[in-house]
Amino acid sequence: MKVAKRISGLKPYLFVEITKKIADKRAKGEEIISFAIGDPDIPTPPHIIERLCKEARNPENHRYPESAGLPELSRAIAAWYQRRFSVGLNPETEVLPLIGSKEGIGHIAFCFIDPGDTALVTDPGYPVYSVSTYLAGGRPYYVALKEENDFLPDLNGISENILKSTKMLWINYPNNPTAAVADLDFFNRVVEFAKKHDIIVCHDGPYSEVSYDGYEPPSFLQADDARDVGVEFHSLSKSYNMTGWRIGMVVGNREVVGALRTLKSNLDSGIPQAIQYMAIEALNGPQDCIAEHNNVYQRRRDLVVEVLRNIGLDVRMPRASLYVWAKVPEGYNSVDFTADLLEQVGVAVTPGAGYGRNGDGYVRLSLTIPDAALVKGLSRLSGWRNTRHLTPKR
């Protein structure tokens, strides 16, 4: 049996490898505390679950849904964007529910990337941006995110030769994995860049509601003329702790949204309707849960940053996202340091190299770990010792 080249050329997804290593250790009887994966441990709020249970009993919701989703859900998404960002959207043409934002991110390249086309992908970055480009027959061109530039891409540094074949640009703020944030000035510059070079902008913004110290991240669609050039992917996963329910959305430019709608109509049967009603409840219902969750994550963030700094790691205090991005000690790369933590203290983190070449030299820790495990894990981290101090020159 011969596997297609597009599959044989793929590396295993980052978290599959990490999960396997952790499972192997646990199978040997070792207790591993994992900070590796960003899956909220806090349950979905009760009022949202109650709506799911109610709708699950309705036989009308037992049938095939429409791939484009319920009109009521699109209206709820548009209303949420209006309340949260003062962005007005046409729910019929500028909103499309997704089976989790990852589904849309994975498919959008098939709508616009032909063989030989280029997508600009930030490095480090969420691996699906480059994988979807590759699967569509395109070429990812990696744009470095450097700490000295606040982990924002230098778009002016991209050569005209690359831009001639570029169809798409991926950006993501608040950022995974770096936890960096972007302001409207940056988004306005992105719009100008996209207009100049006729590029579609795909902004991945699922962490806009996970923020700290009173900071409120903006939406890309708040930038001037943003809808002329692009779309924003969002999700209920992180905002309402609904990762397992698989529901998200893409909003913005009607041509881009329309192309993805057409693709989806040929590939999937949509989101189960009971879950769509659950999402409507989340978007239209009480929003106190967001602040409550953020208080928990902020407390965890402060503890994690303090311990990492105490053991000698250079860490920026995140203003948003579920992650802490830490520079590894001198003498290590990200994979070596990850392995050292696993072996020395039984703590799993994510090596930055898994997010791209420019992620090496860093590790990512997630804040989605129950408090008891967090305290135990931080206690273990406090006991880590650097075994690779450089020998002083004589």
C-alpha positions in Angstrom: 0.0 0.0 0.0 1.5 3.3 -1.1 0.7 6.4 0.9 0.3 9.7 -1.0 3.4 11.9 -1.1 1.5 14.7 0.7 1.1 12.4 3.7 4.4 10.6 3.7 6.1 14.0 3.7 4.3 15.1 6.9 6.0 14.9 10.3 3.7 13.7 13.2 1.8 16.5 14.8 3.8 18.1 17.6 1.5 17.2 20.5 1.1 13.6 19.3 4.8 13.1 19.9 4.8 14.9 23.3 1.7 12.9 24.5 3.4 9.6 23.5 6.6 10.5 25.4 4.6 11.3 28.5 2.5 8.1 28.1 5.7 6.0 27.9 7.0 7.5 31.1 3.7 7.0 32.9 3.6 3.4 31.7 6.8 2.8 33.5 5.2 4.0 36.7 6.7 7.5 36.7 4.6 10.4 37.7 4.8 13.2 35.1 3.5 16.7 35.6 2.7 18.2 32.2 2.7 21.8 31.3 2.8 20.9 27.6 -0.7 21.2 26.1 -3.0 24.2 26.1 -6.3 22.4 26.9 -8.3 24.3 29.6 -8.8 22.2 32.8 -11.6 24.4 34.0 -15.0 22.9 33.0 -17.4 24.5 30.5 -19.7 26.8 32.5 -22.8 25.1 33.8 -25.4 27.3 32.0 -23.8 26.3 28.7 -23.9 22.6 29.6 -27.5 22.9 30.6 -28.4 24.3 27.2 -26.6 21.4 25.5 -28.5 18.9 27.6 -31.8 20.5 26.8 -31.2 20.6 23.0 -29.8 17.1 23.0 -33.2 15.8 24.0 -34.9 17.6 21.0 -35.3 15.1 18.1 -34.9 17.9 15.6 -31.3 18.2 16.7 -30.6 14.5 16.0 -30.5 15.0 12.2 -27.8 16.1 9.8 -27.1 19.8 10.4 -26.3 22.2 7.5 -22.6 22.7 6.9 -23.1 26.5 7.1 -24.6 26.3 10.5 -27.8 27.7 12.0 -28.7 31.3 11.1 -29.2 31.9 14.8 -25.6 31.0 15.5 -24.3 33.3 12.8 -26.4 36.1 14.2 -25.1 35.4 17.7 -21.5 35.5 16.5 -22.1 38.8 14.7 -23.8 40.3 17.8 -20.8 39.2 20.0 -18.3 40.9 17.6 -20.4 44.0 17.8 -20.5 44.0 21.6 -16.9 43.0 22.1 -15.1 44.9 19.3 -17.7 47.3 17.9 -17.3 45.5 14.6 -20.5 45.1 12.5 -20.7 42.0 10.5 -23.3 40.7 8.0 -24.2 37.3 9.5 -25.3 35.9 6.1 -22.1 36.7 4.2 -19.4 37.6 6.6 -19.8 34.9 9.3 -19.2 31.2 9.0 -19.3 28.7 12.0 -16.6 26.1 12.0 -16.1 22.6 13.5 -13.4 24.3 15.7 -11.3 27.0 14.3 -8.6 24.4 13.4 -10.9 23.0 10.8 -11.2 26.3 9.0 -7.5 27.1 9.4 -6.7 23.7 7.9 -9.0 24.2 4.9 -8.6 27.8 3.9 -5.4 27.1 2.0 -7.4 24.9 -0.4 -9.5 27.8 -1.3 -6.7 30.1 -2.4 -3.4 28.3 -2.7 -2.5 26.7 -6.0 0.7 24.7 -6.6 3.6 27.1 -6.6 1.9 29.7 -4.5 3.4 31.0 -1.3 1.9 31.7 2.1 3.8 33.8 4.6 3.9 31.9 7.9 5.2 33.3 11.2 8.0 31.3 12.8 7.6 30.3 15.6 3.9 29.6 14.9 1.0 27.2 15.1 2.0 24.3 12.9 -1.3 24.0 11.0 -0.6 27.3 9.1 2.4 25.7 7.3 0.9 22.2 7.1 -2.3 23.3 5.4 -0.2 25.3 2.9 1.9 22.3 2.1 -1.1 20.0 1.7 -2.7 22.5 -0.8 0.5 22.3 -2.9 1.9 25.6 -1.8 5.1 26.7 -0.2 5.3 28.2 3.3 7.7 31.1 3.6 8.7 31.5 7.2 8.8 35.0 8.6 10.8 35.2 11.9 9.3 36.4 15.1 12.2 37.8 17.2 12.2 38.8 20.8 14.0 42.1 19.9 11.0 43.0 17.7 8.4 42.0 20.4 7.7 38.8 18.4 6.1 40.8 15.6 7.0 40.0 12.0 9.2 42.4 9.9 7.0 42.5 6.8 9.3 45.0 5.2 12.1 42.5 5.2 10.4 40.1 2.8 11.9 40.3 -0.7 9.8 41.3 -3.7 10.7 38.0 -5.3 8.9 36.1 -2.6 6.0 38.5 -2.6 5.3 37.9 -6.3 4.0 34.4 -5.6 2.5 35.2 -2.1 -1.3 34.7 -1.8 -1.7 34.6 2.0 -0.3 35.9 5.3 -0.9 34.2 8.6 -0.7 36.2 11.8 -1.8 35.3 15.4 -2.2 37.7 18.3 -2.3 37.1 21.3 0.3 34.7 20.0 0.8 31.0 20.4 3.5 30.1 21.4 5.2 33.4 22.4 2.2 35.0 24.3 3.1 38.2 22.4 0.4 40.8 21.8 -0.2 43.2 18.9 -1.9 46.6 18.8 -4.1 48.3 16.2 -1.2 50.2 14.8 0.4 46.9 13.9 -2.8 45.6 12.4 -3.2 48.8 10.3 0.3 48.2 8.9 -0.6 44.7 8.0 -3.7 45.9 6.1 -1.5 48.4 4.2 1.0 45.7 3.4 -1.7 43.3 2.2 -3.3 45.9 0.0 0.0 46.8 -1.6 0.8 43.2 -2.5 -2.7 41.8 -3.0 -2.4 39.3 -0.2 -5.2 37.7 1.9 -4.6 38.1 5.6 -5.7 35.3 7.9 -5.6 36.4 11.6 -6.0 33.6 14.1 -7.4 35.2 17.3 -8.7 32.5 19.7 -6.9 34.0 22.7 -8.5 37.5 22.6 -10.6 36.7 25.7 -7.7 35.3 27.8 -5.9 38.4 29.1 -4.6 39.8 32.3 -4.0 43.0 34.3 -6.9 44.7 32.7 -5.6 44.3 29.1 -8.1 43.8 26.3 -6.7 42.5 23.1 -8.1 44.0 19.9 -9.5 42.2 16.9 -7.7 42.4 13.5 -11.1 43.5 12.1 -10.9 46.7 14.1 -8.1 47.9 11.8 -9.0 50.3 9.0 -10.3 48.4 5.9 -9.4 45.0 7.4 -12.3 43.4 5.8 -11.1 44.4 2.4 -8.1 42.1 2.7 -8.8 39.4 5.2 -10.6 37.3 7.8 -10.3 36.4 11.5 -10.5 32.9 12.9 -11.9 32.6 16.4 -13.1 29.9 18.7 -15.2 29.2 21.8 -12.5 26.7 23.0 -10.4 29.1 25.1 -13.0 31.8 25.8 -15.6 29.4 27.3 -13.4 26.3 28.0 -15.1 24.4 25.2 -12.2 22.7 23.4 -13.9 19.3 23.4 -17.1 20.6 21.8 -15.3 21.7 18.6 -16.9 24.9 17.6 -15.4 28.1 16.2 -15.9 30.7 13.4 -14.3 32.7 10.7 -15.5 36.2 10.1 -14.6 39.1 7.8 -14.1 39.4 4.0 -17.2 38.0 2.3 -15.3 36.5 -0.7 -12.9 34.6 1.6 -15.8 33.5 3.9 -17.8 32.5 0.8 -15.0 30.4 -0.6 -14.6 28.5 2.6 -18.4 28.1 2.8 -18.3 26.4 -0.6 -15.5 24.1 0.3 -17.2 23.1 3.5 -20.4 22.3 1.8 -18.6 19.7 -0.3 -16.6 18.2 2.6 -18.6 18.2 5.9 -22.1 18.1 7.3 -21.6 20.8 9.9 -21.6 21.2 13.6 -24.1 19.1 15.6 -27.1 21.3 16.2 -27.2 20.8 19.9 -23.7 22.1 20.1 -24.6 25.1 18.0 -27.3 26.0 20.5 -24.8 25.5 23.2 -22.5 28.1 21.4 -25.4 30.5 21.1 -26.0 30.3 24.9 -22.3 30.9 25.5 -22.2 34.0 23.2 -25.5 35.5 24.3 -25.5 34.5 27.9 -23.7 35.8 31.0 -20.0 36.6 30.4 -18.8 36.6 34.0 -17.2 33.2 33.5 -14.5 34.8 31.3 -13.2 37.1 34.0 -13.5 34.3 36.6 -11.3 32.0 34.4 -8.8 34.7 33.7 -8.4 35.3 37.4 -7.4 31.7 37.8 -5.0 31.8 34.9 -3.5 35.1 36.0 -2.7 33.6 39.5 -1.1 30.6 37.8 0.8 32.8 35.4 2.3 34.8 38.3 3.4 31.6 40.1 4.9 30.0 36.9 6.9 33.1 36.0 8.2 33.5 39.5 9.5 29.9 39.6 11.0 30.1 36.2 12.9 33.3 37.0 14.1 31.8 40.2 15.8 28.9 38.4 17.5 31.3 36.0 15.2 31.4 33.0 14.5 34.7 31.2 10.8 35.2 30.9 8.5 38.0 29.8 5.4 38.4 31.8 2.5 37.5 29.4 -0.4 40.0 29.0 -2.6 37.4 27.3 -2.9 33.8 26.1 -2.6 30.6 28.1 1.1 30.3 27.8 4.4 31.4 29.3 7.3 31.5 26.7 10.7 31.1 28.5 14.2 31.3 27.2 16.2 28.2 28.0 19.5 28.5 30.0 22.8 28.9 28.2 24.2 25.6 27.1 20.8 24.1 26.1 18.6 24.1 23.1 14.9 23.7 23.5 14.8 19.9 22.9 17.7 19.3 25.3 16.2 21.4 28.0 12.8 19.7 27.6 14.4 16.3 27.9 16.5 17.4 30.9 13.3 18.6 32.8 11.6 15.4 32.0 14.5 13.3 33.2 15.6 15.4 36.2 12.2 16.4 37.7 9.5 14.6 35.8 8.0 17.8 34.3 6.9 18.0 30.7 7.0 21.3 28.7 6.9 22.0 25.0 10.1 22.6 23.1 10.0 25.8 21.1 11.7 24.1 18.1 8.4 22.3 17.6 6.9 25.6 16.4 9.7 26.4 13.9 13.4 27.1 13.7 13.1 30.5 15.5 11.4 28.8 18.4 14.5 27.0 19.3 16.1 28.4 22.5 12.7 28.7 24.2 10.1 26.4 25.8 6.4 26.9 26.2 4.5 26.2 29.5 0.7 26.1 29.5 -1.4 27.5 32.4 -4.1 24.9 31.8 -3.1 22.6 34.6 -5.1 22.0 37.8 -3.9 23.9 40.8 -2.8 20.8 42.8 -0.7 19.6 39.9 0.6 23.1 39.2 1.9 23.5 42.8 3.5 20.0 42.6 5.0 20.8 39.2 6.4 24.1 40.3 7.9 22.5 43.4 9.7 20.1 41.1 10.9 22.8 38.8 12.3 24.6 41.8 14.5 21.6 42.3 15.9 21.6 38.8 19.7 22.1 38.6 21.6 23.4 35.5 24.1 20.7 34.7 25.5 22.5 31.6 27.2 25.5 33.1 29.9 26.6 30.8 33.5 26.0 32.1 35.1 29.4 32.7 37.9 30.3 30.3 41.4 30.4 31.8 
